[in-house]
């Protein structure tokens, strides 16, 4: 029986994959590449190499999980296309894991006295905006994912009740505005991880929270604006 879970994280500049054993949740391997715009050329190679290095073949996969967003529009599209292609070809289920809850899970799992904090993953959304949400250590959602325009008073009502841990690619922008608020802590160098995506996907797998492979689209959170190139006068 095919009992391996492959997880893809492409919502950020990091292109990452992880492989878990579904019955016991054991991590079998992970691989990531920290190169800008590497997803389209390297994701398939990372998948093939990881599965081969772990001693398996593609047909040993029992499910594929993908980072659902928000995040890089192009990265999310590439991850979704790869995941859907594998699920179609192998006739296996697709799982989608939010980038923000996966980041919060990643930090909470490694935080002493984890229940004492609220977790605020922040992804850079350009200008003074971040994609963010608030979670408790057990994953309970306190504030739903939103594209937040930052100012010094952002999240103030939540800070009045619990210390806040802020992390992710957008946290530095908030730190510059918030200053030295005593109830806010900022964690550097926290990036989305395919391992955390896989850990949450394992729970979703056992709950059979599968996506419709034909109609699945990533959660972009806000519209993507495109422009028509100007014609060149001859």
PLY file of the C-alpha trace (Angstrom):
ply
format ascii 1.0
element vertex 234
property float x
property float y
property float z
element edge 233
property int vertex1
property int vertex2
end_header
0.00 0.00 0.00
1.21 3.51 -0.85
1.62 5.25 2.51
3.94 8.19 1.89
2.99 11.85 2.07
4.87 14.29 -0.14
4.63 17.96 0.92
5.48 20.97 -1.25
6.25 24.48 0.03
6.48 27.08 -2.73
4.76 30.12 -1.22
8.04 31.96 -0.58
11.41 32.29 -2.38
12.33 28.97 -0.74
11.49 25.88 -2.80
11.06 23.02 -0.33
9.80 19.43 -0.24
9.36 16.90 2.57
8.43 13.23 2.81
6.53 11.68 5.75
5.41 8.14 6.51
1.63 8.44 6.88
0.88 5.70 9.48
3.28 6.97 12.15
4.03 10.52 10.98
7.75 9.84 10.75
9.79 12.34 8.72
11.73 10.44 6.07
13.52 13.36 4.46
13.40 16.97 3.38
15.12 19.17 0.83
15.05 22.88 0.08
16.63 25.35 -2.27
17.03 29.01 -1.29
17.33 30.57 -4.70
15.06 33.29 -6.07
12.71 32.11 -8.82
13.95 28.53 -8.63
10.57 26.83 -8.33
9.75 26.33 -11.99
13.09 24.73 -12.84
13.96 22.89 -9.62
10.76 21.69 -7.90
10.38 18.54 -9.98
14.07 17.71 -9.54
13.84 18.14 -5.76
10.81 15.84 -5.64
12.47 13.11 -7.69
15.74 13.30 -5.77
14.07 13.25 -2.34
11.92 10.23 -3.12
14.86 8.38 -4.69
17.25 9.22 -1.84
14.72 7.92 0.68
14.62 4.61 -1.19
11.19 4.92 -2.77
9.58 5.58 -6.15
6.76 7.93 -7.16
4.17 5.15 -7.06
4.86 4.76 -3.31
3.13 8.11 -2.70
-0.25 7.92 -0.97
-1.02 11.67 -0.94
0.44 15.04 -1.85
0.16 18.18 0.29
0.75 21.69 -0.97
1.19 25.03 0.75
-2.13 26.75 0.14
-1.07 30.38 0.58
-1.12 33.26 0.93
2.27 34.03 -0.52
3.96 34.42 -3.88
1.35 34.18 -6.64
3.77 32.53 -9.05
5.17 30.18 -6.43
1.72 29.06 -5.32
0.67 28.41 -8.91
3.76 26.29 -9.56
3.27 24.27 -6.37
-0.43 23.71 -7.09
0.27 22.61 -10.68
2.94 20.12 -9.56
0.76 18.71 -6.78
-2.31 18.37 -8.98
-0.28 16.73 -11.73
1.03 14.08 -9.33
-2.40 13.46 -7.84
-3.99 13.08 -11.28
-1.25 10.76 -12.54
-1.15 8.57 -9.42
-4.87 8.81 -8.51
-4.09 9.89 -4.95
-5.65 12.58 -2.73
-4.58 16.22 -2.56
-4.24 18.15 0.71
-3.89 21.91 1.09
-2.31 23.52 4.17
-2.43 27.26 4.84
0.97 28.93 4.86
0.14 31.03 7.93
-1.09 28.21 10.20
1.88 26.09 9.09
4.28 28.88 10.12
2.51 29.27 13.47
2.68 25.52 14.05
6.37 25.52 13.20
7.14 28.16 15.86
4.71 26.94 18.53
6.13 23.41 18.39
9.54 24.79 19.36
8.53 27.43 21.90
8.87 26.82 25.67
5.64 27.58 27.51
3.94 27.71 24.14
0.45 28.29 25.57
1.53 31.66 26.99
1.68 33.35 23.58
-0.34 34.28 20.55
1.40 33.54 17.25
1.45 36.12 14.45
3.03 34.79 11.24
3.64 37.68 8.84
4.42 37.39 5.16
5.55 40.40 3.17
2.74 41.64 0.91
4.63 44.68 -0.46
4.42 48.32 0.62
3.17 48.54 4.24
1.07 45.40 4.01
1.57 41.91 5.38
-0.42 38.73 5.15
-1.05 37.76 8.75
-3.32 35.91 11.17
-3.28 35.05 14.87
-3.22 31.57 16.37
-2.99 29.91 19.75
-0.39 27.21 20.34
-2.92 24.45 19.60
-3.68 25.98 16.18
-6.95 27.67 17.18
-7.53 30.68 14.95
-7.91 33.98 16.84
-7.75 36.27 13.81
-8.52 34.96 10.33
-5.93 35.46 7.58
-5.96 39.03 6.31
-3.83 41.46 4.34
-3.08 43.99 7.08
-1.93 47.55 6.50
0.66 48.11 9.20
0.89 50.99 11.64
2.19 51.33 15.20
-1.20 50.29 16.63
-1.71 47.19 14.50
-2.97 44.21 16.54
-3.17 46.42 19.67
-6.44 44.90 20.91
-4.87 41.43 20.91
-1.65 42.62 22.57
-3.68 43.73 25.57
-4.48 40.11 26.41
-1.48 37.98 25.49
2.20 38.35 24.56
2.63 38.18 20.81
5.30 36.32 18.85
5.82 37.82 15.38
7.83 36.09 12.69
8.11 35.58 8.96
9.23 37.73 6.05
6.94 40.63 6.97
7.70 40.82 10.70
10.63 43.24 10.31
8.29 45.87 8.82
6.02 45.63 11.85
8.98 45.73 14.23
10.15 49.00 12.68
6.75 50.56 13.37
5.94 48.96 16.72
9.26 49.78 18.38
9.93 48.23 21.78
6.44 47.16 22.79
6.85 45.07 25.91
4.19 42.56 24.90
5.63 41.85 21.44
8.55 39.58 20.59
10.08 39.26 17.13
11.75 36.07 15.93
14.26 36.39 13.07
14.85 33.99 10.18
11.59 32.03 10.34
10.71 30.78 6.85
7.93 28.51 5.56
8.84 24.83 5.82
7.63 21.81 3.89
8.08 19.78 7.08
5.51 21.90 8.94
3.19 21.72 5.94
3.50 17.95 6.08
2.86 17.77 9.83
-0.44 19.60 9.49
-1.29 17.68 6.33
-0.94 14.37 8.18
-3.70 15.40 10.57
-5.86 16.55 7.65
-5.21 13.23 5.89
-6.55 11.24 8.83
-9.63 13.51 8.89
-9.97 12.91 5.13
-10.00 16.65 4.41
-9.08 16.23 0.77
-9.27 18.81 -2.02
-11.04 18.41 -5.34
-8.03 17.90 -7.58
-9.81 19.22 -10.69
-10.98 22.50 -9.14
-8.43 23.29 -6.44
-6.93 26.79 -6.52
-4.49 28.29 -3.97
-5.66 30.83 -1.39
-4.19 34.08 -2.72
-6.00 36.27 -0.13
-5.95 39.34 -2.36
-6.41 39.84 -6.06
-3.43 39.71 -8.36
-3.19 42.74 -10.57
-1.77 42.39 -14.04
-1.17 45.03 -16.66
-1.26 44.85 -20.42
2.15 45.62 -21.96
2.27 48.85 -23.86
2.55 48.49 -27.58
5.84 49.56 -29.08
5.61 52.17 -31.79
7.38 51.27 -34.97
0 1
1 2
2 3
3 4
4 5
5 6
6 7
7 8
8 9
9 10
10 11
11 12
12 13
13 14
14 15
15 16
16 17
17 18
18 19
19 20
20 21
21 22
22 23
23 24
24 25
25 26
26 27
27 28
28 29
29 30
30 31
31 32
32 33
33 34
34 35
35 36
36 37
37 38
38 39
39 40
40 41
41 42
42 43
43 44
44 45
45 46
46 47
47 48
48 49
49 50
50 51
51 52
52 53
53 54
54 55
55 56
56 57
57 58
58 59
59 60
60 61
61 62
62 63
63 64
64 65
65 66
66 67
67 68
68 69
69 70
70 71
71 72
72 73
73 74
74 75
75 76
76 77
77 78
78 79
79 80
80 81
81 82
82 83
83 84
84 85
85 86
86 87
87 88
88 89
89 90
90 91
91 92
92 93
93 94
94 95
95 96
96 97
97 98
98 99
99 100
100 101
101 102
102 103
103 104
104 105
105 106
106 107
107 108
108 109
109 110
110 111
111 112
112 113
113 114
114 115
115 116
116 117
117 118
118 119
119 120
120 121
121 122
122 123
123 124
124 125
125 126
126 127
127 128
128 129
129 130
130 131
131 132
132 133
133 134
134 135
135 136
136 137
137 138
138 139
139 140
140 141
141 142
142 143
143 144
144 145
145 146
146 147
147 148
148 149
149 150
150 151
151 152
152 153
153 154
154 155
155 156
156 157
157 158
158 159
159 160
160 161
161 162
162 163
163 164
164 165
165 166
166 167
167 168
168 169
169 170
170 171
171 172
172 173
173 174
174 175
175 176
176 177
177 178
178 179
179 180
180 181
181 182
182 183
183 184
184 185
185 186
186 187
187 188
188 189
189 190
190 191
191 192
192 193
193 194
194 195
195 196
196 197
197 198
198 199
199 200
200 201
201 202
202 203
203 204
204 205
205 206
206 207
207 208
208 209
209 210
210 211
211 212
212 213
213 214
214 215
215 216
216 217
217 218
218 219
219 220
220 221
221 222
222 223
223 224
224 225
225 226
226 227
227 228
228 229
229 230
230 231
231 232
232 233
